[in-house]
Amino acid sequence: MTVEPVPLFLAPMAGITDLAYRLLAREAGADFTITEFTAASGLSRHAKHSWLKVESDPRESPFIPQIFGGDIDEMVATVELLQDRADLIDINFGCPAPKVCRNEAGAALLSDPDRVVRMVSACIEAADIPITVKMRLGTGGGPNTALEICQRLEEVGVERICIHGRTLRQRYSGKSDWDQIREIVEAVEIPVIANGDVTDAKSATACLEATGAAGLMIGRGAIGQPTIFHQIKRDLGWSAGATQWDENGSANELQWTGERAAVARSWCWNRYLQLSSEVYENGQCKNLKRHAVSFTKGLPGASAMRVELHRIQDHNELGKRVSNYLNDLAHSSSVVA
C-alpha cells in the first residue's frame, strides 16, 4: 500500500531538541520542530535558563515552543509572554517524568479531564495564535481519558492534537497503542498526529495505516540521527529536491547504519557544530556532550572514544575530537554499525 505524504514532526525532548538540533532536523527533512518542554513557572518568572530554551531562529519557521505546568494562571501568563514570538504554542500533557508529575503537571493531569480542559480553554482565550496539545492515552491508573479529552479540546478550539500511544504508567515500555490513536482520529475533525514507535519507513507506513493520522511525530528514533526524516521521505517516495548534503555524497547513499553510517553522522555532527556557532552565545551548547554520545553510538571504537570525551571540558576541543573520529571512520572502508 502506498501512503500519502504527511508532515513529520521532531518531538520535544529535554536535553535533546535545543535550537541547533532543531535547525539540523529541519535541514534533514523534519517539517516541524518543537522546543524542549519548558516550565511555565520559569518562563512566567523570567528565569534566564527557561527563556534560553525557547529561543528561535528565522530558519525554524514556524516556531513552536512547548510549555507545561499545573497552575492555570501561570500557563495563561506564559502564553501571553510567548505569543509575540511564537507561531503556535504547544501544551504538554504527555511528560511522564516523576519530578513533573509530582507537581501535577505533564501526563499526571490526564487524571482530571475537567482541569485539562479549563487550562487549555483559558490559554486559548488569552492567545492570539493557535494552541496545540501533546498528550498520552491516560495515566494508566484507570480508564484512559484521551478520547474524552480530545473531543472536549476540539470543542474549545484546539488547533491540533498529538497522541503518544502509551500511558503515564507505561512511560516508554511496551508498544505504542496505535488502535487507540485511531479511535481518536475517527472521533474528532481536527488533525491528530501519531507518536510512538516510528523508527523508519516501514514503521511509519504501519503507523499511518493503523491510525489514519494526519502526521507523525518522532522522538527517540530521532535522537542522534536527524537523517531519519530524510530517510523516511526518501524510502516512501515523498522526497523532492536536493538535500543539504549532496555536496558530501549522494543522498541515496547516506544511511544512519551500515557502510555509510559515519558519512551521514560526520555531516550531521559538523553541521550541528556550525549551527551551534551561529545561534549560541560563545558558540557553545549545554547539550554538546550528550549529542556527542548519541551521534557516535554503535560505531567502531565509540565506547573508548566516549570515555575520552568525559575528560574533555572545553567545548571546542570536544567538538573537534568527535569530528576527527567521525571523519576518520567516514573515510574508512570498514565502517559498520
N, C-alpha and C positions, 0 to 999 in steps of 0.2 A: 504494500500500500504506500502510495506517495503522500507525504504530509505537506500541507501548505505552509509557507514560511510564517513564523510568528516571531515577535520580539523576544530577545534573550536578555535577561537581567543578571547583573552581578549582585549577589545578595550582600546585604550589610553584615560585616563581620568585624568584631572588636579586634584591634591589633593587626588587621589584615587590609581592610579597604580604606587605607589612607589615600590622600589626594593623588599622589604619584601613581599608586597602584590602580586607582580608578581610571586615570587617564591612559595608562598602559592597557587596561582591559578594553577600553573603548577602541584603541588602535588595533587591538587584537580581535575585534569582532563583536564585543558586547554592545547592545543597542541602548541599554540604560544602566546606570550605575547609581548606587545609593551609599551615603556616608556610613561610617561606623555608627552604631546606635549610640545616642548621646543623651545624658540625663537632663531632663527639663530643669531639675533643681540647679544644676551647674550653670546652664545657659541663662536662666532667669536671674541668677545672682551674678552674672557676668564673670564667671570663673575663666581665666585665660586658657587653661588646659581644655576646657569644654569647647570654647569657641574655636580653638585650633582644629578640632575635629570636623567642624562644619565650614572650613574654608573651601573655596572652589576656584575654578579657572574657566574662562570663556570656552575652552575646548571641551568642557564636560557637558555642556548644554544638552538636555535640560538638567538643572541642578536639583537633586532631591536629597535633602537632609532627613535623617530618621531620628525621631525623639521617643523617649519613654519616660514614664513617671506614674505615680499613684495619686497625685494631687491635681484635681481638675483645674484649679486656679493657676497653678504653676504651668500646666500644659498650655492653657489659653495664653498666658503671658509669653510663653516661649514662641508660640505660633505668631503672635503679634510682632515679636522681635525678629523672627526669621523671614517673614513673608516678603520683605522688600528685596531680599537677596535670592530667595528660592523660587523655583518654577512650580514645584509641588512640595508638600510636606507629608512624610510617611510616619504613621504612628505604630509603634511596636507593641504587639500583644503576643509575641512569639518567643521571646528570650526565656530559656529555662534555667539560667544561672541562679543558684541559690541566693546570692547577695542581692540580686534584682528582685526575685520573687518574695524574699523576706520583707521587702518594703512595699509589698502589694502592688507591684508593677510587672511589666512583661507578661508572660503567659499565665501568671497567677491570677490576673484579672478576669480570665475566662470563666472563673467560677461564679462571677457576678455579671451576667449579661446586662442588667439594668445600668450598672456603673459604667461598663464599657460604652454603652450607647449614649449615656449622659456626657461622658468625657468627649467622645468623638463629635457629638452634636454641638457641644459648646465650642470645640475647636473650629468646626465648620462655620458656625455663626460668626466667629471672630476673624475668619480668614477671608482674604480677597483672592486667594489662589486655591486650587484643588487640594483636597485632603485624601490620602490613600491609607490603607491599613495592611499590615502584615500580621498574621496570626497562626496559631496552631489549631488542631482539631478540638482541643479542650484540655483540661488539667489531667485527665486520666483517673481522677478520684471519684468519678460519677459519669453520668451520661455526657457525651460530647455536646458542646454548646455552639460549635462553629456555625452550623447550619442556621440556627435561630438568630445568632448574632449577625451573620452576613445579610440575612433578609431584612433585619431591622436597620442595619447600617445603610443598606441601599435606600431605604425609605427616608433617611435623614440626609442623604446626599453625598455619600462617599463615592469617589470617582472610580476607584479600582481596589480590588482586594487580592492579596497574595496569601495562599494557604500552604503551610508546611504540613504534610500529611502524617504528622506524629503528634502525640500529646506531650504535655509538660512532663509527665512521669516517665515517658519513654526517653526523653532527651534526644539522643541520636542512635538509640538501639532499635533493633527490629527493622521492619520495612516501612517505607512511606505508604500510607493507605490511599492509593490513587482512586479507589472506588468512592471513598467519602468525598474526595475533591470533586469527582464527577457529580455527586448529588448536589453539591453547592453550585456548580456550574449550571446545572439544569434548573436550579431554584431561583436564580437571580438573572437580571438582564445586564448588569454591569460586568466589565471584564474581570475574569478570575485568572490569576497567574498561579501555576502549579510549582511547588518547591519540594524537593526531596528525592534523592537517589538518581538524579540525572548526571551522568558522568561521561557520556559520549553520544554519538549519533544514534546508536542502537537504543539506548535507554531513553533518549529524547523522543524518538519515534514511539516507543512503547508508552511513554507517559502521555504524549499527546493523544494517542489512540484511546488510552484508558480513561482520560479525564475530559477530553474535549476542551481543554484550557485555551485561553487566548494568548498565552505566553508561558515561558519557562524561566524560573529563577534558579541560578546555580550558585551554591555556596561552597561546600567542602571540595567539590570537584574542580573548583577554580583556584584553590589555594596553591600558590606557587606555579600554576600552569594557566596563565591567562589565554593561551592559544586555544583553550578548549572551545571558545566561542567560534573562532575561525574554523576549527576542525569540524564542529557540528554543522555549520553552514556549508562548508565545502562538501562534506560527505553526504549531505541531504540535497545537494544541488541548489542551495539557496544563495551561494556566494555570487557577488558581481563586482567586477573591477579589480584593480591591482591591490595588493596588500602592502603594508608599510615595509615589509622585509624582503620584497622582491630583489633588491639590490644585493642581498646577502645569500640568496638561494631561492630556488623555486618554492613557492608556497605549497605546492603539492608534495614536496619532499619534507616539509617541516612537520615533524611529529614530536609529541612530548615523550614518547617512549620509542625504543628501537634504535636503529643505527644512526638516525638523525636527531636523537634526543638532545644532545649537547648543542647542536646548531640552534635549535629553537630556544633553548634555555639561555644560551650565550647572548643571542639577540635580545631576548626579553630582559635579562639582567642588566645589560649595558644600557638599554633604553630606560629601564627603571632608574638607574643612576643618573642618567641625563635629565629625566623628568624631575627627579628629586632636586637636582641642582637648580632647576628653573623655578620650582614652586615653594621650596622651603627656605627659611632663613638659615644662612650658612650652608645651604645645600644638604642638610642632614635630616634624615627621617628617624624618628624614635623606633620604628619597626624594622630597621635595616637588618639587624642580626636575625630576627625571626624570618624575614623574607629569604635571607641567605640560606637558612636551613631548608626552607620549602623548595627553593629553586634548585637545590643540589640533591634532594632526596632520591635515593635509588641509583645514583650514578657511581661508577667505579672510583674507589678511594675517597668517597664523600664523607664517610664516617670519620676517618682520620683527619681529613681537612677541617671538618666542623669542630673537632677537639681543638685544633689550632685557632679557629675563629673565636672561641670563647676567651682566649687570652688576648685578643686584639681589642683595644679600647678606642682607637682612632677610627672614625667612620671612613675616611678616605682610604686608609690602609686596608680596612676590611673589604671595602668595595673593590679595590684593585686585586686583592687576594682571590676573591671569588671570580672576578673577570678573568684572571690569568688561568685559574683552574678550569673554567668552562671553555676558554679559548683553546687550551691545550687539548681538551677532550674533543672539541669540535673538529680539530684538525687531525685527530687520530682515526685510524681505520678500524679500531677495535672497540668503538663505543657501543655499549649495550646498556639497557635499562636495568 
